[in-house]
Amino acid sequence: MSPAHIFTLQLVLGYVAWLLCFRAYLWPRLRSMPRADAHRAIATLHSFRFFGLAFVVPGVVGPQLPGSFAAFAAYGDLATGALALLALLAWRMRPLFWSAVAAFNIVGAADLLTDYFHAIRAGLPERAGELGAAYAIPVIYVPLLMITHVAAFYMLVRSGTTRGIASDATRSPVARHGVDAARIGG
Protein backbone atom coordinates (compact mmCIF):
# COMPACT_ATOMS: atom_id res chain seq x y z
CA MET A 1 0.00 0.00 0.00
CA SER A 2 1.36 3.44 -0.88
CA PRO A 3 2.08 6.08 1.79
CA ALA A 4 -0.80 8.18 0.40
CA HIS A 5 -3.25 5.30 0.81
CA ILE A 6 -2.01 4.52 4.32
CA PHE A 7 -2.25 8.17 5.36
CA THR A 8 -5.75 8.54 3.91
CA LEU A 9 -6.91 5.28 5.50
CA GLN A 10 -5.54 6.34 8.88
CA LEU A 11 -7.22 9.74 8.59
CA VAL A 12 -10.58 8.15 7.76
CA LEU A 13 -10.21 5.60 10.56
CA GLY A 14 -9.33 8.44 12.93
CA TYR A 15 -12.68 10.03 12.15
CA VAL A 16 -14.52 6.72 12.53
CA ALA A 17 -12.91 5.92 15.88
CA TRP A 18 -13.46 9.42 17.29
CA LEU A 19 -17.06 9.54 16.04
CA LEU A 20 -17.80 6.24 17.80
CA CYS A 21 -16.11 7.44 20.99
CA PHE A 22 -17.76 10.85 20.79
CA ARG A 23 -21.20 9.36 20.23
CA ALA A 24 -20.88 6.82 23.06
CA TYR A 25 -19.09 8.84 25.72
CA LEU A 26 -18.55 12.52 24.99
CA TRP A 27 -21.77 13.68 23.34
CA PRO A 28 -24.08 12.31 26.07
CA ARG A 29 -21.95 14.04 28.71
CA LEU A 30 -21.80 17.34 26.81
CA ARG A 31 -25.58 17.31 26.24
CA SER A 32 -26.24 16.71 29.93
CA MET A 33 -24.10 19.66 31.02
CA PRO A 34 -25.20 23.29 31.19
CA ARG A 35 -24.53 24.84 27.79
CA ALA A 36 -21.72 27.11 28.96
CA ASP A 37 -19.98 24.22 30.73
CA ALA A 38 -20.10 22.11 27.57
CA HIS A 39 -18.51 24.91 25.56
CA ARG A 40 -15.94 25.38 28.30
CA ALA A 41 -14.98 21.69 28.03
CA ILE A 42 -14.61 22.00 24.26
CA ALA A 43 -12.53 25.18 24.69
CA THR A 44 -10.26 23.29 27.08
CA LEU A 45 -9.53 20.69 24.41
CA HIS A 46 -8.86 23.37 21.79
CA SER A 47 -6.63 25.37 24.13
CA PHE A 48 -3.93 22.78 23.35
CA ARG A 49 -3.88 23.75 19.66
CA PHE A 50 -0.56 25.51 20.23
CA PHE A 51 0.80 21.99 19.61
CA GLY A 52 0.29 22.63 15.88
CA LEU A 53 3.41 24.80 15.92
CA ALA A 54 5.25 21.48 15.59
CA PHE A 55 4.59 21.75 11.84
CA VAL A 56 7.23 24.50 11.57
CA VAL A 57 9.89 22.98 13.85
CA PRO A 58 12.83 21.52 11.88
CA GLY A 59 13.63 18.05 13.13
CA VAL A 60 10.05 17.43 14.22
CA VAL A 61 8.91 17.54 10.60
CA GLY A 62 10.95 16.72 7.51
CA PRO A 63 12.60 19.37 5.36
CA GLN A 64 10.35 18.56 2.41
CA LEU A 65 7.08 19.24 4.25
CA PRO A 66 5.28 21.69 1.97
CA GLY A 67 5.57 25.19 3.42
CA SER A 68 2.17 26.13 1.99
CA PHE A 69 0.69 23.58 4.35
CA ALA A 70 3.02 23.80 7.35
CA ALA A 71 2.98 27.53 8.08
CA PHE A 72 -0.75 27.97 7.64
CA ALA A 73 -1.52 24.89 9.77
CA ALA A 74 0.88 25.95 12.53
CA TYR A 75 -0.26 29.54 12.88
CA GLY A 76 -3.95 28.75 12.34
CA ASP A 77 -3.72 26.30 15.22
CA LEU A 78 -1.90 28.86 17.35
CA ALA A 79 -4.61 31.47 16.70
CA THR A 80 -7.36 28.97 17.52
CA GLY A 81 -5.60 27.89 20.70
CA ALA A 82 -5.16 31.50 21.80
CA LEU A 83 -8.87 32.19 21.24
CA ALA A 84 -9.80 29.04 23.17
CA LEU A 85 -7.56 30.18 26.03
CA LEU A 86 -9.27 33.58 25.90
CA ALA A 87 -12.64 31.83 26.24
CA LEU A 88 -11.38 29.95 29.29
CA LEU A 89 -9.97 33.11 30.86
CA ALA A 90 -13.23 34.96 30.16
CA TRP A 91 -15.39 32.30 31.82
CA ARG A 92 -16.86 34.73 34.37
CA MET A 93 -17.37 37.51 31.81
CA ARG A 94 -20.06 35.80 29.80
CA PRO A 95 -20.40 38.19 26.84
CA LEU A 96 -16.63 37.94 26.24
CA PHE A 97 -16.73 34.18 26.87
CA TRP A 98 -19.44 33.65 24.23
CA SER A 99 -17.63 35.89 21.75
CA ALA A 100 -14.42 33.92 22.24
CA VAL A 101 -16.31 30.61 21.94
CA ALA A 102 -17.77 31.71 18.62
CA ALA A 103 -14.41 33.08 17.45
CA PHE A 104 -12.31 30.02 18.27
CA ASN A 105 -14.85 27.71 16.64
CA ILE A 106 -15.08 29.79 13.46
CA VAL A 107 -11.31 30.31 13.21
CA GLY A 108 -10.57 26.71 14.18
CA ALA A 109 -12.99 25.08 11.75
CA ALA A 110 -11.85 27.39 8.95
CA ASP A 111 -8.23 26.53 9.80
CA LEU A 112 -8.86 22.78 9.60
CA LEU A 113 -10.79 23.04 6.34
CA THR A 114 -8.10 25.24 4.82
CA ASP A 115 -5.42 22.83 6.06
CA TYR A 116 -7.17 20.00 4.21
CA PHE A 117 -7.23 22.14 1.06
CA HIS A 118 -3.53 23.04 1.38
CA ALA A 119 -2.57 19.43 2.18
CA ILE A 120 -4.33 18.05 -0.89
CA ARG A 121 -3.04 20.84 -3.13
CA ALA A 122 0.54 20.30 -1.91
CA GLY A 123 0.33 16.52 -2.31
CA LEU A 124 0.81 15.90 1.40
CA PRO A 125 -0.74 12.40 1.40
CA GLU A 126 2.00 11.26 -1.02
CA ARG A 127 4.66 12.82 1.25
CA ALA A 128 3.06 12.00 4.61
CA GLY A 129 6.39 10.77 5.94
CA GLU A 130 7.57 14.40 5.91
CA LEU A 131 5.21 15.02 8.80
CA GLY A 132 7.74 13.16 10.94
CA ALA A 133 6.83 13.24 14.63
CA ALA A 134 3.83 15.44 13.79
CA TYR A 135 2.23 12.59 11.79
CA ALA A 136 -0.14 11.82 14.66
CA ILE A 137 -1.64 15.32 14.60
CA PRO A 138 -3.71 14.95 11.42
CA VAL A 139 -4.64 11.29 11.91
CA ILE A 140 -5.44 11.26 15.64
CA TYR A 141 -5.92 14.81 16.92
CA VAL A 142 -7.53 16.64 13.97
CA PRO A 143 -10.58 14.36 13.68
CA LEU A 144 -11.48 15.02 17.33
CA LEU A 145 -10.97 18.76 16.82
CA MET A 146 -13.26 18.85 13.78
CA ILE A 147 -15.91 16.72 15.49
CA THR A 148 -15.94 19.03 18.52
CA HIS A 149 -16.19 22.10 16.28
CA VAL A 150 -19.25 20.59 14.62
CA ALA A 151 -20.73 19.76 18.04
CA ALA A 152 -20.05 23.30 19.27
CA PHE A 153 -21.72 24.85 16.22
CA TYR A 154 -24.68 22.53 16.67
CA MET A 155 -25.04 23.52 20.34
CA LEU A 156 -24.65 27.22 19.53
CA VAL A 157 -27.26 27.15 16.77
CA ARG A 158 -29.62 24.75 18.53
CA SER A 159 -29.83 26.76 21.73
CA GLY A 160 -29.87 30.19 20.13
CA THR A 161 -26.60 31.90 20.95
CA THR A 162 -27.92 35.43 21.35
CA ARG A 163 -30.73 34.28 23.61
CA GLY A 164 -28.22 32.35 25.72
CA ILE A 165 -25.82 35.28 25.91
CA ALA A 166 -28.58 37.68 26.92
CA SER A 167 -29.95 35.34 29.57
CA ASP A 168 -26.45 34.71 30.94
CA ALA A 169 -25.83 38.44 31.21
CA THR A 170 -29.06 39.08 33.13
CA ARG A 171 -28.79 36.17 35.58
CA SER A 172 -27.08 36.60 38.91
CA PRO A 173 -23.52 35.25 39.24
CA VAL A 174 -24.81 32.56 41.60
CA ALA A 175 -27.50 31.40 39.16
CA ARG A 176 -25.10 31.69 36.22
CA HIS A 177 -22.76 29.17 37.77
CA GLY A 178 -25.52 26.71 38.60
CA VAL A 179 -25.41 27.14 42.37
CA ASP A 180 -28.73 26.39 43.99
CA ALA A 181 -29.71 28.99 46.60
CA ALA A 182 -30.96 26.23 48.90
CA ARG A 183 -27.54 24.59 48.91
CA ILE A 184 -25.80 27.81 50.00
CA GLY A 185 -28.28 28.52 52.77
CA GLY A 186 -30.40 31.09 50.88
N, C-alpha and C positions, 0 to 999 in steps of 0.2 A: 504494500500500500504506500502511496506517495506521501511525503510530508504534508502536502496540502489537504489530502483526504483525511489523514489522521487528525490534523488540526481542526478541520471542519467537523469531523465526527465528534471529537472531544468537546467542541463548542456546543454542538447540538445536545450532546448528552449532559453537559453542564446545565443547560436550560431544563432538560427533562428532570434531572435529579433535583434541582432547586425548586422547580414547580411542584413536584411531588412532596418535598419537604415543606414548602411554603403552605401548600393546601392542607396538609395534615397537621402541622404544628404551629406555624407562624400566623397564618391568616385567622384561624379561630381565636387566637390570643389577641391579635390586634383588633379584631372586631369587638371583642368583649371589653376592651379598655375604653376609657373616655377618649374622645377624638384627639385632644391635644396630647395626651400621653402616647397614643399610637404614633402620632407624627414625631414626637420626641424620640421614641425608640428608633424610628426610621432615620431620623437625623443623626442619632448616635452611630449607626452603622456607616452612614455616608461621611461622617466626620473623619473617618480613616482614609478618605480618598487622596490624602497627601501621598499615600503609598505609590500612586501613579507616577510620581517624579522618577521612579526607577527606570522609566522608559528613556530618560536622557542621561543616565549614569553609565559612562564607559566602564566596561568590565561586568556590569550587571546584564547589559544587552550587548549584542554583537555589533561590530563596526558597520555592518551592512544593513542594519535596521533602517528602513526608509525614514528619513527625517520628516517627510510630509505627514507621516503617521505619528512618530515618536513625540515631537514637540507639541503638537496639538493635543494628543492624548495626555501628556504629562501636565500641561498647564491648564487644560480643561478640568482634569481631576483636581488639581490644586485649588482652582476657583470654586468648584463644587464643594470640596471639603471645607474651605474657608467659610462659605455660606452656611453649611450645615453646622459648623462650630458657632457661627453667629446666632443661628436659631437656638442652639443649646444655651448660649450665654444670655439670650433674650427671653428665656423661659418665663420669667415673671412679668415681662413687659409684652403682653399679648399682641398688641397690634404689630410690634416689631417682630415678634416670634412668628406670627402668621405670614408676614411679608418675607421673612427669611426662609420659611418653609416653602412658600411658593417659588421663591427665587432659586433655592438650591435644587428643587425638583425640575424646574424648567431648564436651568443651566446644565444640570447633570444629565437629564435625558437627551438634550440636544448634543451634549458632548459625546455620549455613548453612540448616538446615531451617526454623528459626524465621524467618529472614530471608525465605525464600521465602513462608512463610505471611503475614508482615506485608506483603510487597510485593504479593501478590495481593489481600489484604484492603484495602490502601490504594489500589489501582488504579494501581500504579506502572507497569505496561506501557503504559498510556494516557498517562502523564506521564513517560516515560523521558527526555525531553529535560531534565527537571529534575535529572537526575544530573550534567549538565554534564561537567566534566573527569573525573569519577568513573565515567562511562558504561562505560569499559573494564573496570572491576573485575568487575561481574557477568557480562559476556559473554566475557571472556578469562581472568581470574584465578580466579574462583569455580569454574568447571568443573574446573580442575586441582586446586584445593584439595579439592573433594568426591571426586574420583577417588582422590587420595592418602589421604584419610581411609578410604575403602573398602578400599584396598590395605593400609593399616596395620592395620585391624581384621581383615582376612583373615589377615595374617601373625601377628598376636597370637593369634588363635583357633587357627589351623592348627598353630602350633608349641607351643601350650600355655604361656601366659604365666607361670604360677606355676612350672612346671618350669624354664623358661628363667631366671627370676629366681633361683631357688634354685641352679641350676647356675652361674650367673654369680657368685653370692656366694661359692661354695665353691671356685671356680677361682683359681689364683694370678693376680696382676696381669699377669704375662708371658703366660700362657695366655689370659687374658681379652681381651687386645688382639691376639691372633693372631700373636704372635711365636714363631717356631719356635726351640727351644733350640739346635738345631744351627747356626742362622744367627748366634746370639749367642755361639757358642763354648762352649756348655754340653754 
